[in-house]
Amino acid sequence: MKVQDIINDLQIGEFSELQLGDSSLTTQNLPRFINLIQSALTEFHTKFLIRQEELVIQPIEGVVDYPLLADFALTSEVAGTKFIMDSVYQPFKWKILQVLGAYDELGAEIPINAPNHIYGVFISTPASIMIPATLTARQISLVCRADHNELSGLSSEINVPLTMRNALLWFIASRVWATRKDEQAMSKSIQYMQRYLDACTLLSDTGTGVAGDVIDFNYNQCGWR
């Protein structure tokens, strides 16, 4: 499924009222519409465990704070310290939404945000990790909930399960109507958002992994998990 397929779907049937004909998707406003689809995909990847990736960190002596950004990956052309062990075949170019687990080089689980455990790691935001000197692992593997790849144009691939396609369309339709300020448009936006929420409930009830089903890493004690 591509961005163009989503646009095509939003031009027919129940969505035809959106009036997203080719004349309305001009060169000027097409980037804004692609950004809207991108935000919808981030919403989906936050709510559902659609994409899971592994990030390998090689701790450096004397360093405690590690920003989880592409600039610090081996494949990055930005000068500076490198501690994210990626490769040209699998470069680290994706956004981390949540760290689900941490493991040492032997596969043993490392506690996350456990204040009474001296051999754990601490995560305050999705973009950084603190590795204390007491943790002597030579490598740390982070299992992460990842965001969708950045969309660049009409031919960009959209990777979501087909079972979520209608929910995705309803979410986008709700956002499109919300940009139009008249009372009828706001009513339409609310209707489509309710359909989206109902679809999410159904997907959850039928076994699709959602944000509430992942491991609890002591959020209340130590912040973001």
C-alpha positions, 0 to 999 in steps of 0.5 A: 500500500502506498500514499497514492492508494490512501489518497485514492481511497479517500476520493471514493465512496463514503469519503468522497465528501472530503472532495480530495480530487486531483485539483485540491491536492496541488503541489502546494498542499500535497506536502501538508496532506502527506504530513497528515498521513505521517501523523496518522501513522505515528498515532497507529504505531504508538497505539499498536505494536506494529513495528519492533526493532533492535538497537545495539549499544556499545557502552563507552568507559566514562560515559553515562548518558547515551542519546539514541539518535542517528548521529551516534550510529556507525553509519552516520557521516556526522563526526563524533563518538559512535556507540550505536552498532548499526550497519549499511544493510540495516542503518539506524534511521527510524524513530524510537517510540518506546523501549520495550526491553534491554538485554546484555550480550548473553541475552540476560534481561537488564532491568529498566527504571529500577531504582534499587537495582545497581545493574539496570539502565534508566530511560527518561525519554525515548531519545536517551538512555542512562547506563551507569558505570556499575553495569559492565555489559559489553553490549546492550540490545534494546528492543524498541517500538519504532515509528513508521518510516518517513514518507517522501511522496506519493510512491512511499510505502505504507506498512500497516496490516490490512486489518487496520486500513479502514481505521487508518482512513477514518482517522485521516478523514477525521483530521481532514474534516477538523481542518475545516472550521464550519459546524458541519465539518466539525460534526463529520470530524467527530463522527469519523473519530468515533468510528476510528476509536470503535475500530481500535477497540475491536482490533484490541479485543481481537488480539492486536497488541496495543500500548497497554499490553507491553511490559511495565517498566515502573513508569510511576516511579521513574518516568517514561517507560 
